[in-house]
Amino acid sequence: MSGATVGIIANPAAGKDIRRLVSAASPVSDMAKIGIIRRAAIGAIEGGATRLLLADDRHALARRALQGIGLVVDVIDLPLFSNGRDSQRAAAEMERVGVAAVIVLGGDGTQRDVAKGWRHAPIVALSTGTNNVFPQSHEATVAGHAAGLVAARAVPLDAVAYQAKVIDVEIQRVEGGRERDLGVVDVALTNDSFVGSRAVWDVASLRQLVTVIAEPASVGLSAIAAAVAPTGRAEPGGVVMQFATKDDEVCCRARCVIAPGLYRDIAMANHRRLDWGEPVEMVGPGALSFDGERDVVLASGDRVTVRIAADGPMVIDVIEAMALGVATRIERRQRANGPGSGLGPEADDHGA
C-alpha cells in the first residue's frame, strides 16, 4: 500500500459489557467512539498520514466518523463476525498491506485481538474499554498525530515505541488437540465451566493468575498482583499467583479494585516473580480468562502451559513521538535559518 498509511481499528462492543451492571463502570457509546475516531484521523492527517485504512464493523463506526474527511480512505473488505475475530483479521490484513501505524480503540481485550492478528503491530492504544491497563488515555487528536508522525517517517518508530510483553499460552487437550493463544496483560484460570458473559468479576472463582503488567494504578485482575508484587510494563518478566481456597494457608490478603468502582478482598496462597520463558502449568477443568475476559473452557485433564515473552506489539509512546516531532521541526528551522536565528519564520506545521 503506497503512501504514509495509518490504520484504525475500533471495537464497537468495547465498554459495553456486564461490568456496567455489577460495578460502577460507565458505558462508552457509539457516538463517543465516532468522535474519538474522527479526532484521531484529523490528528493523523496533521502528523503526515496520506491514507487511512479502516477496519469495518456492523456499527460502521469508522465509516460514519470519516465521512468527508478529505483524504484517501479505504475500508478492509472482509466478512464480519461481530466478535474479536473482526479486529484480529483486520490487524492481519493491515500487516499484509504494510500499514505503518495502527490506532486501536478498545480495552485490554481489543488490544489482545489486534496482537493475535499482528503480533508486532506498531500501535497507538486508546482506552475505550472497561479495564484499560494496556491502553492508556490520551486526547485522540494528539494520539492520531503521533501515529501520523510515525507513518510519515517524521519520527522513527524505534525511537518513540517500546515492545510490549505478551503471555503465550499453549493448551494441550486431553483428547490430543493443541491450541495456542495469548494475552497482553493477564491470563487467569477460574473455576467456571462456561464462558457466559465473559467478563471476570466474581473473584471467588479465581484459581491462578499470570500477569505482565501489575501497576498500582491498574484496574482489573492485574491490580491483585500489583497489591503484592508491583511490576511495570517496561520491567522484565511478570508475576504468578495462586489464590487461596478454604483449605489453603493464606500468605497474604489485599483489597483490590477489580472493576471501576468495585473493590474486593482477595486471599492469596502464594505469589512469585516470573522470568522470561519460565513455564507455568494450569490444569482443567475450568475456564481461561484472557485480559479479564473468559474465552476458553477447559475439560478435566486439559493442560495449559503459560510463558512470558518480550516480543509483543510495538507500542507508540504518544508523548515521546510528539516531543521528538517538535524537536525535529525546531532543529530543521534553525538549520534553515542559520545559527542564532531562534525558531526562524513559521514553516509548515504539518508533520515534522
C-alpha positions as a Markdown table, in Angstrom:
| # | Residue | x | y | z |
|---|---|---|---|---|
| 1 | Met | 0.0 | 0.0 | 0.0 |
| 2 | Ser | 1.5 | 3.3 | -1.1 |
| 3 | Gly | 1.7 | 6.4 | 1.0 |
| 4 | Ala | 2.0 | 7.1 | 4.7 |
| 5 | Thr | -0.9 | 4.9 | 5.8 |
| 6 | Val | -2.5 | 4.8 | 9.3 |
| 7 | Gly | -4.9 | 2.0 | 10.2 |
| 8 | Ile | -7.8 | 2.4 | 12.5 |
| 9 | Ile | -9.4 | -0.5 | 14.4 |
| 10 | Ala | -12.4 | 0.3 | 16.7 |
| 11 | Asn | -14.2 | -2.3 | 18.7 |
| 12 | Pro | -18.0 | -1.4 | 18.8 |
| 13 | Ala | -18.5 | -3.7 | 21.8 |
| 14 | Ala | -15.7 | -2.3 | 23.9 |
| 15 | Gly | -17.0 | -0.5 | 27.0 |
| 16 | Lys | -20.4 | -2.2 | 27.0 |
| 17 | Asp | -20.0 | -5.5 | 28.9 |
| 18 | Ile | -21.7 | -6.9 | 32.0 |
| 19 | Arg | -19.4 | -4.8 | 34.3 |
| 20 | Arg | -21.8 | -1.9 | 33.7 |
| 21 | Leu | -24.3 | -4.0 | 35.8 |
| 22 | Val | -22.1 | -5.3 | 38.5 |
| 23 | Ser | -19.8 | -2.3 | 39.0 |
| 24 | Ala | -19.8 | 1.5 | 38.5 |
| 25 | Ala | -18.2 | 1.3 | 35.1 |
| 26 | Ser | -19.6 | 3.9 | 32.6 |
| 27 | Pro | -20.6 | 2.9 | 29.0 |
| 28 | Val | -18.7 | 4.2 | 26.0 |
| 29 | Ser | -21.3 | 5.0 | 23.4 |
| 30 | Asp | -21.1 | 4.6 | 19.6 |
| 31 | Met | -21.3 | 8.4 | 19.3 |
| 32 | Ala | -18.4 | 8.9 | 21.7 |
| 33 | Lys | -16.3 | 6.4 | 19.7 |
| 34 | Ile | -17.2 | 8.1 | 16.4 |
| 35 | Gly | -15.9 | 11.4 | 17.8 |
| 36 | Ile | -12.7 | 9.7 | 19.0 |
| 37 | Ile | -12.1 | 8.2 | 15.6 |
| 38 | Arg | -12.7 | 11.4 | 13.8 |
| 39 | Arg | -10.4 | 13.4 | 16.0 |
| 40 | Ala | -7.7 | 10.7 | 15.7 |
| 41 | Ala | -8.0 | 10.8 | 11.9 |
| 42 | Ile | -7.7 | 14.6 | 11.8 |
| 43 | Gly | -4.6 | 14.3 | 14.0 |
| 44 | Ala | -3.1 | 11.6 | 11.8 |
| 45 | Ile | -3.5 | 13.8 | 8.8 |
| 46 | Glu | -1.8 | 16.7 | 10.5 |
| 47 | Gly | 1.0 | 14.3 | 11.5 |
| 48 | Gly | 1.6 | 13.4 | 7.9 |
| 49 | Ala | -0.6 | 10.5 | 7.0 |
| 50 | Thr | -1.7 | 10.4 | 3.4 |
| 51 | Arg | -4.0 | 7.4 | 3.6 |
| 52 | Leu | -6.3 | 5.8 | 6.1 |
| 53 | Leu | -7.2 | 2.1 | 6.2 |
| 54 | Leu | -10.3 | 1.3 | 8.3 |
| 55 | Ala | -11.4 | -1.9 | 9.9 |
| 56 | Asp | -15.1 | -2.3 | 9.2 |
| 57 | Asp | -17.8 | -3.2 | 11.8 |
| 58 | Arg | -21.5 | -3.8 | 11.9 |
| 59 | His | -22.0 | -0.4 | 13.6 |
| 60 | Ala | -20.0 | 1.3 | 10.8 |
| 61 | Leu | -18.2 | 3.4 | 13.4 |
| 62 | Ala | -15.2 | 4.4 | 11.3 |
| 63 | Arg | -17.2 | 4.9 | 8.1 |
| 64 | Arg | -19.5 | 7.3 | 9.9 |
| 65 | Ala | -16.6 | 9.1 | 11.6 |
| 66 | Leu | -14.7 | 9.7 | 8.4 |
| 67 | Gln | -17.4 | 11.0 | 6.1 |
| 68 | Gly | -16.0 | 14.0 | 4.3 |
| 69 | Ile | -12.6 | 13.7 | 5.9 |
| 70 | Gly | -10.8 | 14.9 | 2.8 |
| 71 | Leu | -8.2 | 12.1 | 2.5 |
| 72 | Val | -7.9 | 8.8 | 0.7 |
| 73 | Val | -9.9 | 6.4 | 2.9 |
| 74 | Asp | -10.1 | 2.6 | 2.3 |
| 75 | Val | -12.1 | 0.0 | 4.2 |
| 76 | Ile | -11.0 | -3.5 | 4.6 |
| 77 | Asp | -13.4 | -5.8 | 2.8 |
| 78 | Leu | -13.7 | -8.9 | 5.0 |
| 79 | Pro | -16.8 | -10.8 | 6.3 |
| 80 | Leu | -17.8 | -9.6 | 9.8 |
| 81 | Phe | -18.4 | -11.9 | 12.8 |
| 82 | Ser | -19.2 | -9.2 | 15.4 |
| 83 | Asn | -16.6 | -10.6 | 17.8 |
| 84 | Gly | -12.9 | -10.4 | 18.4 |
| 85 | Arg | -12.1 | -12.1 | 15.1 |
| 86 | Asp | -13.0 | -8.9 | 13.3 |
| 87 | Ser | -10.2 | -7.0 | 15.0 |
| 88 | Gln | -7.8 | -9.9 | 14.7 |
| 89 | Arg | -8.4 | -10.3 | 10.9 |
| 90 | Ala | -8.3 | -6.6 | 10.3 |
| 91 | Ala | -4.9 | -6.4 | 12.0 |
| 92 | Ala | -3.6 | -9.3 | 9.9 |
| 93 | Glu | -4.7 | -7.6 | 6.8 |
| 94 | Met | -3.0 | -4.3 | 7.8 |
| 95 | Glu | 0.2 | -6.2 | 8.3 |
| 96 | Arg | -0.2 | -7.8 | 4.9 |
| 97 | Val | -0.6 | -4.4 | 3.1 |
| 98 | Gly | 2.1 | -2.6 | 5.0 |
| 99 | Val | 0.3 | -0.2 | 7.3 |
| 100 | Ala | 2.8 | 1.9 | 9.1 |
| 101 | Ala | 0.9 | 2.6 | 12.4 |
| 102 | Val | -2.4 | 1.4 | 13.8 |
| 103 | Ile | -4.7 | 3.4 | 16.1 |
| 104 | Val | -6.7 | 0.9 | 18.2 |
| 105 | Leu | -9.8 | 1.9 | 20.2 |
| 106 | Gly | -10.8 | -0.6 | 22.9 |
| 107 | Gly | -9.9 | -2.1 | 26.2 |
| 108 | Asp | -7.4 | -4.8 | 27.0 |
| 109 | Gly | -9.4 | -7.4 | 25.1 |
| 110 | Thr | -9.4 | -5.4 | 21.9 |
| 111 | Gln | -5.6 | -4.8 | 22.1 |
| 112 | Arg | -5.2 | -8.6 | 22.6 |
| 113 | Asp | -7.3 | -9.3 | 19.5 |
| 114 | Val | -5.0 | -7.0 | 17.5 |
| 115 | Ala | -1.9 | -8.6 | 18.9 |
| 116 | Lys | -3.3 | -12.1 | 17.9 |
| 117 | Gly | -3.7 | -10.8 | 14.3 |
| 118 | Trp | -0.4 | -8.9 | 14.1 |
| 119 | Arg | 1.9 | -9.8 | 17.0 |
| 120 | His | 4.4 | -6.9 | 16.3 |
| 121 | Ala | 1.9 | -4.3 | 15.2 |
| 122 | Pro | 3.0 | -0.7 | 15.7 |
| 123 | Ile | 0.0 | 0.7 | 17.6 |
| 124 | Val | -1.3 | 3.7 | 19.4 |
| 125 | Ala | -3.6 | 2.1 | 22.0 |
| 126 | Leu | -6.5 | 4.3 | 23.0 |
| 127 | Ser | -8.7 | 3.5 | 26.0 |
| 128 | Thr | -12.4 | 2.9 | 25.2 |
| 129 | Gly | -13.0 | -0.3 | 27.2 |
| 130 | Thr | -13.8 | -1.2 | 30.8 |
| 131 | Asn | -10.4 | -2.4 | 32.2 |
| 132 | Asn | -7.8 | -0.3 | 30.4 |
| 133 | Val | -4.5 | -1.5 | 31.6 |
| 134 | Phe | -2.7 | -2.0 | 28.3 |
| 135 | Pro | -4.1 | 1.1 | 26.5 |
| 136 | Gln | -3.6 | 4.5 | 28.0 |
| 137 | Ser | -5.6 | 7.7 | 28.0 |
| 138 | His | -4.7 | 10.4 | 25.5 |
| 139 | Glu | -6.6 | 13.0 | 23.7 |
| 140 | Ala | -7.4 | 11.3 | 20.4 |
| 141 | Thr | -6.3 | 14.2 | 18.2 |
| 142 | Val | -2.8 | 14.1 | 19.7 |
| 143 | Ala | -2.7 | 10.3 | 19.6 |
| 144 | Gly | -3.6 | 10.3 | 15.9 |
| 145 | His | -0.9 | 13.0 | 15.3 |
| 146 | Ala | 1.7 | 10.7 | 16.9 |
| 147 | Ala | 0.5 | 7.8 | 14.6 |
| 148 | Gly | 0.8 | 10.1 | 11.6 |
| 149 | Leu | 4.3 | 11.2 | 12.5 |
| 150 | Val | 5.4 | 7.5 | 12.6 |
| 151 | Ala | 3.6 | 6.7 | 9.4 |
| 152 | Ala | 5.2 | 9.6 | 7.6 |
| 153 | Arg | 8.6 | 8.7 | 9.0 |
| 154 | Ala | 8.9 | 12.1 | 10.5 |
| 155 | Val | 9.9 | 10.3 | 13.7 |
| 156 | Pro | 11.5 | 6.8 | 13.7 |
| 157 | Leu | 9.4 | 4.0 | 15.2 |
| 158 | Asp | 12.2 | 2.6 | 17.2 |
| 159 | Ala | 12.9 | 6.0 | 18.8 |
| 160 | Val | 9.3 | 6.5 | 20.1 |
| 161 | Ala | 8.0 | 3.0 | 20.8 |
| 162 | Tyr | 8.6 | 0.1 | 23.2 |
| 163 | Gln | 8.0 | -3.5 | 22.6 |
| 164 | Ala | 5.2 | -4.8 | 24.9 |
| 165 | Lys | 5.4 | -8.0 | 26.8 |
| 166 | Val | 2.9 | -10.8 | 25.9 |
| 167 | Ile | 1.8 | -14.0 | 27.6 |
| 168 | Asp | 2.0 | -17.0 | 25.3 |
| 169 | Val | -0.5 | -19.8 | 26.1 |
| 170 | Glu | -0.4 | -23.4 | 24.8 |
| 171 | Ile | -3.3 | -25.7 | 25.5 |
| 172 | Gln | -3.0 | -29.4 | 25.3 |
| 173 | Arg | -6.4 | -31.1 | 25.2 |
| 174 | Val | -6.8 | -34.4 | 26.9 |
| 175 | Glu | -8.1 | -35.9 | 23.6 |
| 176 | Gly | -4.9 | -34.8 | 21.8 |
| 177 | Gly | -5.7 | -31.4 | 20.3 |
| 178 | Arg | -3.3 | -28.5 | 20.7 |
| 179 | Glu | -4.2 | -24.8 | 20.7 |
| 180 | Arg | -2.2 | -21.5 | 21.0 |
| 181 | Asp | -3.4 | -18.2 | 22.3 |
| 182 | Leu | -2.0 | -15.1 | 24.1 |
| 183 | Gly | -2.8 | -12.3 | 26.5 |
| 184 | Val | -1.3 | -8.8 | 26.7 |
| 185 | Val | -2.0 | -8.1 | 30.4 |
| 186 | Asp | -3.0 | -11.3 | 32.3 |
| 187 | Val | -4.2 | -14.8 | 31.9 |
| 188 | Ala | -6.2 | -16.4 | 34.7 |
| 189 | Leu | -7.6 | -19.9 | 35.5 |
| 190 | Thr | -11.1 | -19.8 | 37.1 |
| 191 | Asn | -13.4 | -22.5 | 38.4 |
| 192 | Asp | -16.0 | -21.6 | 35.9 |
| 193 | Ser | -17.3 | -24.3 | 33.5 |
| 194 | Phe | -18.6 | -21.8 | 30.9 |
| 195 | Val | -17.7 | -18.5 | 29.2 |
| 196 | Gly | -21.1 | -16.9 | 29.7 |
| 197 | Ser | -20.9 | -13.1 | 29.8 |
| 198 | Arg | -17.1 | -13.4 | 29.6 |
| 199 | Ala | -16.0 | -10.7 | 32.0 |
| 200 | Val | -14.5 | -11.9 | 35.2 |
| 201 | Trp | -15.9 | -10.0 | 38.3 |
| 202 | Asp | -16.5 | -12.8 | 40.8 |
| 203 | Val | -13.1 | -13.2 | 42.5 |
| 204 | Ala | -14.2 | -16.3 | 44.3 |
| 205 | Ser | -13.8 | -18.3 | 41.1 |
| 206 | Leu | -10.1 | -17.4 | 40.7 |
| 207 | Arg | -7.5 | -20.1 | 41.0 |
| 208 | Gln | -4.3 | -18.9 | 39.2 |
| 209 | Leu | -3.1 | -15.7 | 37.6 |
| 210 | Val | -0.2 | -14.7 | 35.4 |
| 211 | Thr | 0.3 | -11.0 | 34.6 |
| 212 | Val | 2.9 | -9.0 | 32.8 |
| 213 | Ile | 1.6 | -5.6 | 33.9 |
| 214 | Ala | 0.9 | -5.1 | 37.6 |
| 215 | Glu | 0.9 | -1.4 | 38.2 |
| 216 | Pro | -0.6 | 0.1 | 41.4 |
| 217 | Ala | -2.9 | 2.4 | 39.4 |
| 218 | Ser | -4.3 | -0.5 | 37.4 |
| 219 | Val | -8.0 | -1.7 | 37.5 |
| 220 | Gly | -8.8 | -5.4 | 36.9 |
| 221 | Leu | -7.2 | -8.7 | 37.8 |
| 222 | Ser | -3.7 | -7.3 | 37.4 |
| 223 | Ala | -4.5 | -4.9 | 40.3 |
| 224 | Ile | -4.4 | -8.0 | 42.5 |
| 225 | Ala | -0.8 | -8.7 | 41.6 |
| 226 | Ala | 0.0 | -5.0 | 41.9 |
| 227 | Ala | -1.1 | -5.1 | 45.5 |
| 228 | Val | 1.6 | -7.6 | 46.5 |
| 229 | Ala | 4.2 | -7.6 | 43.7 |
| 230 | Pro | 4.1 | -4.4 | 41.5 |
| 231 | Thr | 5.5 | -4.9 | 38.0 |
| 232 | Gly | 5.7 | -2.2 | 35.4 |
| 233 | Arg | 5.0 | -2.6 | 31.7 |
| 234 | Ala | 8.7 | -1.9 | 31.0 |
| 235 | Glu | 10.1 | -4.3 | 33.6 |
| 236 | Pro | 11.2 | -7.8 | 32.6 |
| 237 | Gly | 9.1 | -10.8 | 33.4 |
| 238 | Gly | 5.9 | -10.8 | 35.4 |
| 239 | Val | 4.1 | -12.3 | 38.4 |
| 240 | Val | 2.3 | -15.6 | 39.0 |
| 241 | Met | 0.0 | -16.2 | 41.9 |
| 242 | Gln | -2.2 | -18.9 | 43.4 |
| 243 | Phe | -5.4 | -17.9 | 45.1 |
| 244 | Ala | -6.4 | -19.4 | 48.4 |
| 245 | Thr | -9.3 | -21.8 | 48.8 |
| 246 | Lys | -10.8 | -22.7 | 52.2 |
| 247 | Asp | -8.3 | -25.5 | 52.6 |
| 248 | Asp | -5.2 | -23.4 | 51.7 |
| 249 | Glu | -2.9 | -21.5 | 54.1 |
| 250 | Val | -3.2 | -17.8 | 53.2 |
| 251 | Cys | 0.2 | -16.0 | 52.6 |
| 252 | Cys | -1.4 | -12.5 | 52.2 |
| 253 | Arg | -4.6 | -10.6 | 51.7 |
| 254 | Ala | -5.3 | -7.5 | 49.7 |
| 255 | Arg | -8.3 | -5.3 | 48.9 |
| 256 | Cys | -8.2 | -4.5 | 45.2 |
| 257 | Val | -10.2 | -2.6 | 42.6 |
| 258 | Ile | -11.2 | -5.3 | 40.1 |
| 259 | Ala | -13.5 | -3.1 | 38.0 |
| 260 | Pro | -14.4 | 0.6 | 38.0 |
| 261 | Gly | -15.9 | 1.4 | 41.4 |
| 262 | Leu | -15.8 | -2.3 | 42.5 |
| 263 | Tyr | -13.4 | -3.4 | 45.3 |
| 264 | Arg | -13.0 | -6.9 | 46.6 |
| 265 | Asp | -11.0 | -8.6 | 49.3 |
| 266 | Ile | -8.6 | -11.2 | 47.9 |
| 267 | Ala | -6.8 | -14.1 | 49.8 |
| 268 | Met | -3.6 | -15.5 | 48.2 |
| 269 | Ala | -1.9 | -18.8 | 48.8 |
| 270 | Asn | 1.4 | -17.8 | 47.2 |
| 271 | His | 2.9 | -15.5 | 44.6 |
| 272 | Arg | 6.3 | -15.0 | 43.0 |
| 273 | Arg | 8.2 | -13.3 | 40.2 |
| 274 | Leu | 8.2 | -14.9 | 36.8 |
| 275 | Asp | 11.1 | -14.8 | 34.4 |
| 276 | Trp | 11.1 | -14.7 | 30.6 |
| 277 | Gly | 10.1 | -18.1 | 29.2 |
| 278 | Glu | 9.6 | -19.7 | 32.6 |
| 279 | Pro | 6.6 | -22.2 | 32.3 |
| 280 | Val | 3.6 | -22.0 | 34.5 |
| 281 | Glu | 1.3 | -25.1 | 34.4 |
| 282 | Met | -2.5 | -24.9 | 34.7 |
| 283 | Val | -4.8 | -27.9 | 34.7 |
| 284 | Gly | -8.6 | -28.2 | 33.9 |
| 285 | Pro | -11.4 | -28.3 | 34.5 |
| 286 | Gly | -12.1 | -24.6 | 34.5 |
| 287 | Ala | -12.1 | -21.6 | 32.2 |
| 288 | Leu | -9.2 | -19.5 | 30.9 |
| 289 | Ser | -9.6 | -15.7 | 31.2 |
| 290 | Phe | -7.5 | -13.5 | 28.9 |
| 291 | Asp | -7.1 | -9.9 | 29.9 |
| 292 | Gly | -10.2 | -10.0 | 32.1 |
| 293 | Glu | -12.5 | -12.0 | 29.9 |
| 294 | Arg | -13.2 | -15.7 | 29.9 |
| 295 | Asp | -12.6 | -17.1 | 26.5 |
| 296 | Val | -11.6 | -20.8 | 26.7 |
| 297 | Val | -13.3 | -23.7 | 28.6 |
| 298 | Leu | -11.0 | -26.5 | 29.8 |
| 299 | Ala | -12.2 | -30.0 | 30.3 |
| 300 | Ser | -10.9 | -32.2 | 33.1 |
| 301 | Gly | -7.3 | -33.2 | 32.3 |
| 302 | Asp | -6.7 | -30.4 | 29.8 |
| 303 | Arg | -3.3 | -28.9 | 30.4 |
| 304 | Val | -2.1 | -25.4 | 29.9 |
| 305 | Thr | 1.5 | -24.0 | 29.7 |
| 306 | Val | 1.9 | -20.2 | 30.1 |
| 307 | Arg | 5.1 | -18.3 | 29.3 |
| 308 | Ile | 6.0 | -14.6 | 29.2 |
| 309 | Ala | 7.7 | -13.3 | 26.1 |
| 310 | Ala | 9.2 | -9.9 | 25.2 |
| 311 | Asp | 8.1 | -9.7 | 21.5 |
| 312 | Gly | 4.7 | -8.2 | 21.6 |
| 313 | Pro | 3.3 | -5.2 | 19.8 |
| 314 | Met | 5.4 | -2.0 | 19.3 |
| 315 | Val | 3.5 | 0.5 | 21.4 |
| 316 | Ile | 4.0 | 4.1 | 20.2 |
| 317 | Asp | 4.5 | 6.5 | 23.1 |
| 318 | Val | 2.4 | 9.4 | 22.2 |
| 319 | Ile | 4.3 | 11.9 | 24.4 |
| 320 | Glu | 7.7 | 10.8 | 23.1 |
| 321 | Ala | 6.5 | 10.9 | 19.5 |
| 322 | Met | 5.1 | 14.4 | 19.9 |
| 323 | Ala | 8.2 | 15.7 | 21.7 |
| 324 | Leu | 10.5 | 14.3 | 19.1 |
| 325 | Gly | 8.4 | 15.7 | 16.3 |
| 326 | Val | 8.5 | 19.2 | 17.8 |
| 327 | Ala | 12.3 | 18.9 | 18.5 |
| 328 | Thr | 12.9 | 17.8 | 14.9 |
| 329 | Arg | 10.8 | 20.6 | 13.5 |
| 330 | Ile | 12.7 | 23.2 | 15.6 |
| 331 | Glu | 16.1 | 21.8 | 14.6 |
| 332 | Arg | 15.1 | 22.0 | 10.9 |
| 333 | Arg | 14.0 | 25.6 | 11.2 |
| 334 | Gln | 17.2 | 26.5 | 12.9 |
| 335 | Arg | 19.3 | 24.8 | 10.3 |
| 336 | Ala | 17.4 | 26.5 | 7.5 |
| 337 | Asn | 17.8 | 30.0 | 9.0 |
| 338 | Gly | 21.3 | 29.7 | 10.3 |
| 339 | Pro | 22.8 | 29.9 | 13.8 |
| 340 | Gly | 21.5 | 32.4 | 16.2 |
| 341 | Ser | 18.2 | 32.8 | 14.3 |
| 342 | Gly | 16.0 | 31.3 | 17.0 |
| 343 | Leu | 13.0 | 29.4 | 15.6 |
| 344 | Gly | 13.0 | 31.5 | 12.5 |
| 345 | Pro | 9.9 | 32.2 | 10.4 |
| 346 | Glu | 7.0 | 29.9 | 10.7 |
| 347 | Ala | 7.2 | 26.9 | 8.5 |
| 348 | Asp | 4.6 | 24.3 | 7.5 |
| 349 | Asp | 3.5 | 22.7 | 10.8 |
| 350 | His | 2.2 | 19.5 | 9.2 |
| 351 | Gly | 4.2 | 16.5 | 10.5 |
| 352 | Ala | 7.7 | 17.4 | 11.5 |
